[in-house]
Amino acid sequence: MSVMTRDGAREFFKDSGLDYSVLSSKNLDRLRRIVNKELQDSGFFRGTFCCKPSFDFQRDQSYGALYCQADYFKKREAISFNRDGFIGFSGWASTKNVQPILKGFIQWVEEHEKFKNQASNGI
């Protein structure tokens, strides 16, 4: 498995043609579910790594954030869509521990690209 970087994930989002207009409660919950599966499948932190069931979302301020937890911490940033357009990916995490978060994010972007392409092709 190749190592994804945080900057690579940001670039992937940008290159997909998506922007913050894709942010909604429904879409952030889908992202949370995808990332949660990747975290659980990773087995990291003695198999306790997961997304918190709630997230922050403020459409009018173009902001959203997902959080994660494990056996020794309760609420750390998983992914944040910041008001200034910066997408944060677990700045606290090592290159290894951020991989399931980045993998889930990429899957989510690919889902939206697929739906966007189908809609533009009249499918």
C-alpha angles and dihedrals in degrees: 000000000000119000115251117211127215090241089049091055091049090050091048090055092048093046091049090068091238122132138177091289085083089066113108135137090257094050094045090050089052090050089049091052093049093047091045091056091050091048093050092045090052093067089213121156092027090306095301099106110120144137120265110247094238131059139184121254131171111171094183090056098039093239136134135158137185122199135204137203141192137179095290103033132045109196127017130150114271099170130349129188100204126206092245092059096258116134112211123206116195098302088189094059131090121243088260097048095048093056098089090049092051092044091053091047092052090050090051092050090049090053091053092046089053093050091044091052093047091051093049090050092050093247 
